[in-house]
Amino acid sequence: MGRFASTASLYEYLRPPYPAEFFRSVAHRLGLTRQSSLIDLGTGPGLLALGFGPYVGRVVGVDPEPAMLDSARLAASRAGRHVTLIDGKAETLAADIGSFDIVTIGRALHWMDREPTLARLDQLVAHDGAIAICASFSAADGSNPWLDGYNEIRRRWSPAKLWEEAGRGTRTHRDLPTFFRGSSFQPTELVTVETSHLVGLHDLAKRTLTYSSSSPEALGENVDEMLRDVGQHLAPFSRDGGIAETIVSTAQIVKRY
């Protein structure tokens, strides 16, 4: 069973969502059309593949976790969209898969081996194509007053090694110039969309289970106790069972130079 197998059924519904405005903004910035092709590496339940689907023609999603691909397949069926799903890793994709106008990567870059990934991206990205490194997360600027305590509880219950890995993943996502150094790519512009919504207290508590460092597999018999801790922390911020959340969705555009 893969690292994210125990999170697959929750990931699609509980992670901070990418709003429709985000997909419109990125598609407009990149000039995507129905003639464009997209491949989403580390697609998970297909959030990016399906979100960009209306703006492109061919869509391919790649993930090494079969449970995540099952979730993506169901989501595509519900949305009435065709997505070609491949069980595998970005680094080992078949050479005959072709090139794409846009390659999207969510919170998956830090799981990829840098050198083979860069070599594969050189083949996957069309001559005038682009890479979009995407993320959607709770704003850490003070607009979510519950966030620091929420993350502290996650840290306290997470196995230390997995929490350290999560921190390395965040640093990789933020330090893209270093990741792409020495390659034919460089980060150019950052597309940012900020939105606000209400999320249910229990859904926000259960979101902790979608992260590898605090997944059901990582926590084992401690799942219920951690959820109880998170729920007690969130309760003072709740109004009629809902908690206000400000979300920042970003796409770092990376192009050839």
Order of alpha helices (4+ residues) and beta strands (2+ residues): alpha-alpha-beta-alpha-beta-alpha-beta-beta-alpha-beta-alpha-alpha-alpha-beta-alpha-alpha-alpha-beta
